[in-house]
Amino acid sequence: MDIITSTIIVAQNQEGKMSAEGYTTDQNQRNNLSECISRGLLKSLGVGSITFTSLYFGQRYFTRNLKGMRRSTIILSSTVFTGLAAYLTGKAALEECNKNFKRSVKQNKIRPS
């Protein structure tokens, strides 16, 4: 999980953007960002698995008497909606983490000398 989290942090380059504005971050703020991103990814993973399970079994239950409704169609539609739900949850969590990180850095106002 640390590898994925650090890859996302490097790709977003929030620390570099803050440095361009003249702010510096300390280790505590970077750790908080890393923890927040990890929690966001775990939340997204949880939402994805719960969404898939509920959609799959719900569609199976409600379409059990329909002819022509194949299992592959149910799996495919459940997967598409699960992917969308997990993506949107993860995106919202990452935006919230970045917003909190920026606010934390700006409140401390640690400027380089």
Chimera marker file (.cmm) of the C-alpha trace (Angstrom):
<marker_set name="trace">
<marker id="1" x="0.000" y="0.000" z="0.000" r="1" g="1" b="0" radius="0.5"/>
<marker id="2" x="2.920" y="2.329" z="0.706" r="1" g="1" b="0" radius="0.5"/>
<marker id="3" x="4.175" y="1.914" z="-2.848" r="1" g="1" b="0" radius="0.5"/>
<marker id="4" x="0.817" y="2.916" z="-4.324" r="1" g="1" b="0" radius="0.5"/>
<marker id="5" x="0.461" y="5.809" z="-1.895" r="1" g="1" b="0" radius="0.5"/>
<marker id="6" x="3.935" y="7.151" z="-2.588" r="1" g="1" b="0" radius="0.5"/>
<marker id="7" x="3.359" y="6.829" z="-6.341" r="1" g="1" b="0" radius="0.5"/>
<marker id="8" x="0.186" y="8.892" z="-6.089" r="1" g="1" b="0" radius="0.5"/>
<marker id="9" x="1.901" y="11.511" z="-3.918" r="1" g="1" b="0" radius="0.5"/>
<marker id="10" x="4.778" y="11.833" z="-6.385" r="1" g="1" b="0" radius="0.5"/>
<marker id="11" x="2.413" y="11.984" z="-9.372" r="1" g="1" b="0" radius="0.5"/>
<marker id="12" x="0.296" y="14.744" z="-7.828" r="1" g="1" b="0" radius="0.5"/>
<marker id="13" x="3.390" y="16.735" z="-6.791" r="1" g="1" b="0" radius="0.5"/>
<marker id="14" x="1.527" y="18.744" z="-4.136" r="1" g="1" b="0" radius="0.5"/>
<marker id="15" x="4.738" y="19.418" z="-2.266" r="1" g="1" b="0" radius="0.5"/>
<marker id="16" x="6.347" y="20.836" z="-5.402" r="1" g="1" b="0" radius="0.5"/>
<marker id="17" x="3.369" y="23.087" z="-6.020" r="1" g="1" b="0" radius="0.5"/>
<marker id="18" x="3.556" y="24.365" z="-2.459" r="1" g="1" b="0" radius="0.5"/>
<marker id="19" x="7.307" y="24.988" z="-2.852" r="1" g="1" b="0" radius="0.5"/>
<marker id="20" x="6.604" y="27.043" z="-5.967" r="1" g="1" b="0" radius="0.5"/>
<marker id="21" x="4.314" y="29.221" z="-3.843" r="1" g="1" b="0" radius="0.5"/>
<marker id="22" x="7.081" y="29.646" z="-1.271" r="1" g="1" b="0" radius="0.5"/>
<marker id="23" x="5.917" y="27.189" z="1.374" r="1" g="1" b="0" radius="0.5"/>
<marker id="24" x="7.848" y="24.273" z="2.809" r="1" g="1" b="0" radius="0.5"/>
<marker id="25" x="6.434" y="21.172" z="4.421" r="1" g="1" b="0" radius="0.5"/>
<marker id="26" x="7.629" y="19.212" z="7.393" r="1" g="1" b="0" radius="0.5"/>
<marker id="27" x="7.696" y="15.452" z="7.910" r="1" g="1" b="0" radius="0.5"/>
<marker id="28" x="4.525" y="15.453" z="10.004" r="1" g="1" b="0" radius="0.5"/>
<marker id="29" x="2.512" y="17.078" z="7.217" r="1" g="1" b="0" radius="0.5"/>
<marker id="30" x="3.869" y="14.610" z="4.649" r="1" g="1" b="0" radius="0.5"/>
<marker id="31" x="2.988" y="11.699" z="6.950" r="1" g="1" b="0" radius="0.5"/>
<marker id="32" x="-0.532" y="13.048" z="7.412" r="1" g="1" b="0" radius="0.5"/>
<marker id="33" x="-0.948" y="13.305" z="3.643" r="1" g="1" b="0" radius="0.5"/>
<marker id="34" x="0.301" y="9.756" z="3.173" r="1" g="1" b="0" radius="0.5"/>
<marker id="35" x="-2.082" y="8.413" z="5.823" r="1" g="1" b="0" radius="0.5"/>
<marker id="36" x="-5.002" y="10.330" z="4.360" r="1" g="1" b="0" radius="0.5"/>
<marker id="37" x="-4.338" y="8.994" z="0.866" r="1" g="1" b="0" radius="0.5"/>
<marker id="38" x="-4.041" y="5.440" z="2.222" r="1" g="1" b="0" radius="0.5"/>
<marker id="39" x="-7.369" y="5.791" z="4.022" r="1" g="1" b="0" radius="0.5"/>
<marker id="40" x="-8.962" y="7.204" z="0.873" r="1" g="1" b="0" radius="0.5"/>
<marker id="41" x="-7.751" y="4.296" z="-1.228" r="1" g="1" b="0" radius="0.5"/>
<marker id="42" x="-8.971" y="1.771" z="1.343" r="1" g="1" b="0" radius="0.5"/>
<marker id="43" x="-12.336" y="3.527" z="1.455" r="1" g="1" b="0" radius="0.5"/>
<marker id="44" x="-12.523" y="3.349" z="-2.328" r="1" g="1" b="0" radius="0.5"/>
<marker id="45" x="-11.664" y="-0.346" z="-2.262" r="1" g="1" b="0" radius="0.5"/>
<marker id="46" x="-14.351" y="-0.989" z="0.359" r="1" g="1" b="0" radius="0.5"/>
<marker id="47" x="-16.974" y="0.939" z="-1.563" r="1" g="1" b="0" radius="0.5"/>
<marker id="48" x="-16.048" y="-0.989" z="-4.695" r="1" g="1" b="0" radius="0.5"/>
<marker id="49" x="-16.446" y="-4.417" z="-3.155" r="1" g="1" b="0" radius="0.5"/>
<marker id="50" x="-19.686" y="-3.563" z="-1.390" r="1" g="1" b="0" radius="0.5"/>
<marker id="51" x="-21.078" y="-1.987" z="-4.557" r="1" g="1" b="0" radius="0.5"/>
<marker id="52" x="-20.182" y="-4.977" z="-6.711" r="1" g="1" b="0" radius="0.5"/>
<marker id="53" x="-21.685" y="-7.442" z="-4.268" r="1" g="1" b="0" radius="0.5"/>
<marker id="54" x="-24.935" y="-5.551" z="-3.825" r="1" g="1" b="0" radius="0.5"/>
<marker id="55" x="-25.346" y="-4.856" z="-7.546" r="1" g="1" b="0" radius="0.5"/>
<marker id="56" x="-24.531" y="-8.400" z="-8.590" r="1" g="1" b="0" radius="0.5"/>
<marker id="57" x="-26.873" y="-10.111" z="-6.145" r="1" g="1" b="0" radius="0.5"/>
<marker id="58" x="-29.561" y="-7.470" z="-6.616" r="1" g="1" b="0" radius="0.5"/>
<marker id="59" x="-29.538" y="-7.906" z="-10.377" r="1" g="1" b="0" radius="0.5"/>
<marker id="60" x="-29.489" y="-11.680" z="-10.023" r="1" g="1" b="0" radius="0.5"/>
<marker id="61" x="-32.504" y="-11.553" z="-7.725" r="1" g="1" b="0" radius="0.5"/>
<marker id="62" x="-34.580" y="-9.140" z="-9.788" r="1" g="1" b="0" radius="0.5"/>
<marker id="63" x="-33.784" y="-10.712" z="-13.155" r="1" g="1" b="0" radius="0.5"/>
<marker id="64" x="-34.085" y="-14.374" z="-12.147" r="1" g="1" b="0" radius="0.5"/>
<marker id="65" x="-37.302" y="-14.841" z="-14.181" r="1" g="1" b="0" radius="0.5"/>
<marker id="66" x="-36.182" y="-12.903" z="-17.261" r="1" g="1" b="0" radius="0.5"/>
<marker id="67" x="-35.217" y="-14.890" z="-20.309" r="1" g="1" b="0" radius="0.5"/>
<marker id="68" x="-32.063" y="-13.856" z="-22.089" r="1" g="1" b="0" radius="0.5"/>
<marker id="69" x="-30.429" y="-12.298" z="-19.032" r="1" g="1" b="0" radius="0.5"/>
<marker id="70" x="-27.027" y="-13.939" z="-18.952" r="1" g="1" b="0" radius="0.5"/>
<marker id="71" x="-24.686" y="-14.089" z="-16.019" r="1" g="1" b="0" radius="0.5"/>
<marker id="72" x="-21.952" y="-12.348" z="-18.015" r="1" g="1" b="0" radius="0.5"/>
<marker id="73" x="-24.239" y="-9.345" z="-18.585" r="1" g="1" b="0" radius="0.5"/>
<marker id="74" x="-24.880" y="-9.042" z="-14.865" r="1" g="1" b="0" radius="0.5"/>
<marker id="75" x="-21.167" y="-9.300" z="-14.075" r="1" g="1" b="0" radius="0.5"/>
<marker id="76" x="-20.268" y="-6.745" z="-16.738" r="1" g="1" b="0" radius="0.5"/>
<marker id="77" x="-22.836" y="-4.156" z="-15.642" r="1" g="1" b="0" radius="0.5"/>
<marker id="78" x="-21.934" y="-4.661" z="-11.983" r="1" g="1" b="0" radius="0.5"/>
<marker id="79" x="-18.255" y="-4.202" z="-12.810" r="1" g="1" b="0" radius="0.5"/>
<marker id="80" x="-18.860" y="-0.993" z="-14.770" r="1" g="1" b="0" radius="0.5"/>
<marker id="81" x="-20.898" y="0.629" z="-12.014" r="1" g="1" b="0" radius="0.5"/>
<marker id="82" x="-18.464" y="-0.603" z="-9.370" r="1" g="1" b="0" radius="0.5"/>
<marker id="83" x="-15.552" y="0.936" z="-11.235" r="1" g="1" b="0" radius="0.5"/>
<marker id="84" x="-17.384" y="4.233" z="-11.509" r="1" g="1" b="0" radius="0.5"/>
<marker id="85" x="-18.328" y="4.253" z="-7.828" r="1" g="1" b="0" radius="0.5"/>
<marker id="86" x="-14.805" y="3.355" z="-6.695" r="1" g="1" b="0" radius="0.5"/>
<marker id="87" x="-13.247" y="5.972" z="-8.989" r="1" g="1" b="0" radius="0.5"/>
<marker id="88" x="-15.532" y="8.749" z="-7.793" r="1" g="1" b="0" radius="0.5"/>
<marker id="89" x="-15.015" y="7.802" z="-4.144" r="1" g="1" b="0" radius="0.5"/>
<marker id="90" x="-11.248" y="7.702" z="-4.556" r="1" g="1" b="0" radius="0.5"/>
<marker id="91" x="-11.180" y="10.968" z="-6.461" r="1" g="1" b="0" radius="0.5"/>
<marker id="92" x="-13.217" y="12.740" z="-3.782" r="1" g="1" b="0" radius="0.5"/>
<marker id="93" x="-10.995" y="11.336" z="-1.032" r="1" g="1" b="0" radius="0.5"/>
<marker id="94" x="-7.808" y="12.462" z="-2.804" r="1" g="1" b="0" radius="0.5"/>
<marker id="95" x="-9.213" y="15.945" z="-3.380" r="1" g="1" b="0" radius="0.5"/>
<marker id="96" x="-10.104" y="16.187" z="0.304" r="1" g="1" b="0" radius="0.5"/>
<marker id="97" x="-6.613" y="15.035" z="1.315" r="1" g="1" b="0" radius="0.5"/>
<marker id="98" x="-4.948" y="17.567" z="-0.968" r="1" g="1" b="0" radius="0.5"/>
<marker id="99" x="-7.188" y="20.358" z="0.302" r="1" g="1" b="0" radius="0.5"/>
<marker id="100" x="-6.364" y="19.511" z="3.915" r="1" g="1" b="0" radius="0.5"/>
<marker id="101" x="-2.647" y="19.267" z="3.084" r="1" g="1" b="0" radius="0.5"/>
<marker id="102" x="-2.622" y="22.696" z="1.464" r="1" g="1" b="0" radius="0.5"/>
<marker id="103" x="-4.539" y="24.205" z="4.362" r="1" g="1" b="0" radius="0.5"/>
<marker id="104" x="-2.157" y="22.641" z="6.885" r="1" g="1" b="0" radius="0.5"/>
<marker id="105" x="0.932" y="23.908" z="5.071" r="1" g="1" b="0" radius="0.5"/>
<marker id="106" x="-0.474" y="27.414" z="4.633" r="1" g="1" b="0" radius="0.5"/>
<marker id="107" x="-1.511" y="27.635" z="8.291" r="1" g="1" b="0" radius="0.5"/>
<marker id="108" x="1.995" y="26.852" z="9.484" r="1" g="1" b="0" radius="0.5"/>
<marker id="109" x="3.495" y="29.405" z="7.066" r="1" g="1" b="0" radius="0.5"/>
<marker id="110" x="6.938" y="27.879" z="7.195" r="1" g="1" b="0" radius="0.5"/>
<marker id="111" x="8.709" y="29.913" z="4.559" r="1" g="1" b="0" radius="0.5"/>
<marker id="112" x="12.278" y="29.261" z="3.449" r="1" g="1" b="0" radius="0.5"/>
<marker id="113" x="14.828" y="31.814" z="4.616" r="1" g="1" b="0" radius="0.5"/>
<link id1="1" id2="2" r="1" g="1" b="0" radius="0.2"/>
<link id1="2" id2="3" r="1" g="1" b="0" radius="0.2"/>
<link id1="3" id2="4" r="1" g="1" b="0" radius="0.2"/>
<link id1="4" id2="5" r="1" g="1" b="0" radius="0.2"/>
<link id1="5" id2="6" r="1" g="1" b="0" radius="0.2"/>
<link id1="6" id2="7" r="1" g="1" b="0" radius="0.2"/>
<link id1="7" id2="8" r="1" g="1" b="0" radius="0.2"/>
<link id1="8" id2="9" r="1" g="1" b="0" radius="0.2"/>
<link id1="9" id2="10" r="1" g="1" b="0" radius="0.2"/>
<link id1="10" id2="11" r="1" g="1" b="0" radius="0.2"/>
<link id1="11" id2="12" r="1" g="1" b="0" radius="0.2"/>
<link id1="12" id2="13" r="1" g="1" b="0" radius="0.2"/>
<link id1="13" id2="14" r="1" g="1" b="0" radius="0.2"/>
<link id1="14" id2="15" r="1" g="1" b="0" radius="0.2"/>
<link id1="15" id2="16" r="1" g="1" b="0" radius="0.2"/>
<link id1="16" id2="17" r="1" g="1" b="0" radius="0.2"/>
<link id1="17" id2="18" r="1" g="1" b="0" radius="0.2"/>
<link id1="18" id2="19" r="1" g="1" b="0" radius="0.2"/>
<link id1="19" id2="20" r="1" g="1" b="0" radius="0.2"/>
<link id1="20" id2="21" r="1" g="1" b="0" radius="0.2"/>
<link id1="21" id2="22" r="1" g="1" b="0" radius="0.2"/>
<link id1="22" id2="23" r="1" g="1" b="0" radius="0.2"/>
<link id1="23" id2="24" r="1" g="1" b="0" radius="0.2"/>
<link id1="24" id2="25" r="1" g="1" b="0" radius="0.2"/>
<link id1="25" id2="26" r="1" g="1" b="0" radius="0.2"/>
<link id1="26" id2="27" r="1" g="1" b="0" radius="0.2"/>
<link id1="27" id2="28" r="1" g="1" b="0" radius="0.2"/>
<link id1="28" id2="29" r="1" g="1" b="0" radius="0.2"/>
<link id1="29" id2="30" r="1" g="1" b="0" radius="0.2"/>
<link id1="30" id2="31" r="1" g="1" b="0" radius="0.2"/>
<link id1="31" id2="32" r="1" g="1" b="0" radius="0.2"/>
<link id1="32" id2="33" r="1" g="1" b="0" radius="0.2"/>
<link id1="33" id2="34" r="1" g="1" b="0" radius="0.2"/>
<link id1="34" id2="35" r="1" g="1" b="0" radius="0.2"/>
<link id1="35" id2="36" r="1" g="1" b="0" radius="0.2"/>
<link id1="36" id2="37" r="1" g="1" b="0" radius="0.2"/>
<link id1="37" id2="38" r="1" g="1" b="0" radius="0.2"/>
<link id1="38" id2="39" r="1" g="1" b="0" radius="0.2"/>
<link id1="39" id2="40" r="1" g="1" b="0" radius="0.2"/>
<link id1="40" id2="41" r="1" g="1" b="0" radius="0.2"/>
<link id1="41" id2="42" r="1" g="1" b="0" radius="0.2"/>
<link id1="42" id2="43" r="1" g="1" b="0" radius="0.2"/>
<link id1="43" id2="44" r="1" g="1" b="0" radius="0.2"/>
<link id1="44" id2="45" r="1" g="1" b="0" radius="0.2"/>
<link id1="45" id2="46" r="1" g="1" b="0" radius="0.2"/>
<link id1="46" id2="47" r="1" g="1" b="0" radius="0.2"/>
<link id1="47" id2="48" r="1" g="1" b="0" radius="0.2"/>
<link id1="48" id2="49" r="1" g="1" b="0" radius="0.2"/>
<link id1="49" id2="50" r="1" g="1" b="0" radius="0.2"/>
<link id1="50" id2="51" r="1" g="1" b="0" radius="0.2"/>
<link id1="51" id2="52" r="1" g="1" b="0" radius="0.2"/>
<link id1="52" id2="53" r="1" g="1" b="0" radius="0.2"/>
<link id1="53" id2="54" r="1" g="1" b="0" radius="0.2"/>
<link id1="54" id2="55" r="1" g="1" b="0" radius="0.2"/>
<link id1="55" id2="56" r="1" g="1" b="0" radius="0.2"/>
<link id1="56" id2="57" r="1" g="1" b="0" radius="0.2"/>
<link id1="57" id2="58" r="1" g="1" b="0" radius="0.2"/>
<link id1="58" id2="59" r="1" g="1" b="0" radius="0.2"/>
<link id1="59" id2="60" r="1" g="1" b="0" radius="0.2"/>
<link id1="60" id2="61" r="1" g="1" b="0" radius="0.2"/>
<link id1="61" id2="62" r="1" g="1" b="0" radius="0.2"/>
<link id1="62" id2="63" r="1" g="1" b="0" radius="0.2"/>
<link id1="63" id2="64" r="1" g="1" b="0" radius="0.2"/>
<link id1="64" id2="65" r="1" g="1" b="0" radius="0.2"/>
<link id1="65" id2="66" r="1" g="1" b="0" radius="0.2"/>
<link id1="66" id2="67" r="1" g="1" b="0" radius="0.2"/>
<link id1="67" id2="68" r="1" g="1" b="0" radius="0.2"/>
<link id1="68" id2="69" r="1" g="1" b="0" radius="0.2"/>
<link id1="69" id2="70" r="1" g="1" b="0" radius="0.2"/>
<link id1="70" id2="71" r="1" g="1" b="0" radius="0.2"/>
<link id1="71" id2="72" r="1" g="1" b="0" radius="0.2"/>
<link id1="72" id2="73" r="1" g="1" b="0" radius="0.2"/>
<link id1="73" id2="74" r="1" g="1" b="0" radius="0.2"/>
<link id1="74" id2="75" r="1" g="1" b="0" radius="0.2"/>
<link id1="75" id2="76" r="1" g="1" b="0" radius="0.2"/>
<link id1="76" id2="77" r="1" g="1" b="0" radius="0.2"/>
<link id1="77" id2="78" r="1" g="1" b="0" radius="0.2"/>
<link id1="78" id2="79" r="1" g="1" b="0" radius="0.2"/>
<link id1="79" id2="80" r="1" g="1" b="0" radius="0.2"/>
<link id1="80" id2="81" r="1" g="1" b="0" radius="0.2"/>
<link id1="81" id2="82" r="1" g="1" b="0" radius="0.2"/>
<link id1="82" id2="83" r="1" g="1" b="0" radius="0.2"/>
<link id1="83" id2="84" r="1" g="1" b="0" radius="0.2"/>
<link id1="84" id2="85" r="1" g="1" b="0" radius="0.2"/>
<link id1="85" id2="86" r="1" g="1" b="0" radius="0.2"/>
<link id1="86" id2="87" r="1" g="1" b="0" radius="0.2"/>
<link id1="87" id2="88" r="1" g="1" b="0" radius="0.2"/>
<link id1="88" id2="89" r="1" g="1" b="0" radius="0.2"/>
<link id1="89" id2="90" r="1" g="1" b="0" radius="0.2"/>
<link id1="90" id2="91" r="1" g="1" b="0" radius="0.2"/>
<link id1="91" id2="92" r="1" g="1" b="0" radius="0.2"/>
<link id1="92" id2="93" r="1" g="1" b="0" radius="0.2"/>
<link id1="93" id2="94" r="1" g="1" b="0" radius="0.2"/>
<link id1="94" id2="95" r="1" g="1" b="0" radius="0.2"/>
<link id1="95" id2="96" r="1" g="1" b="0" radius="0.2"/>
<link id1="96" id2="97" r="1" g="1" b="0" radius="0.2"/>
<link id1="97" id2="98" r="1" g="1" b="0" radius="0.2"/>
<link id1="98" id2="99" r="1" g="1" b="0" radius="0.2"/>
<link id1="99" id2="100" r="1" g="1" b="0" radius="0.2"/>
<link id1="100" id2="101" r="1" g="1" b="0" radius="0.2"/>
<link id1="101" id2="102" r="1" g="1" b="0" radius="0.2"/>
<link id1="102" id2="103" r="1" g="1" b="0" radius="0.2"/>
<link id1="103" id2="104" r="1" g="1" b="0" radius="0.2"/>
<link id1="104" id2="105" r="1" g="1" b="0" radius="0.2"/>
<link id1="105" id2="106" r="1" g="1" b="0" radius="0.2"/>
<link id1="106" id2="107" r="1" g="1" b="0" radius="0.2"/>
<link id1="107" id2="108" r="1" g="1" b="0" radius="0.2"/>
<link id1="108" id2="109" r="1" g="1" b="0" radius="0.2"/>
<link id1="109" id2="110" r="1" g="1" b="0" radius="0.2"/>
<link id1="110" id2="111" r="1" g="1" b="0" radius="0.2"/>
<link id1="111" id2="112" r="1" g="1" b="0" radius="0.2"/>
<link id1="112" id2="113" r="1" g="1" b="0" radius="0.2"/>
</marker_set>
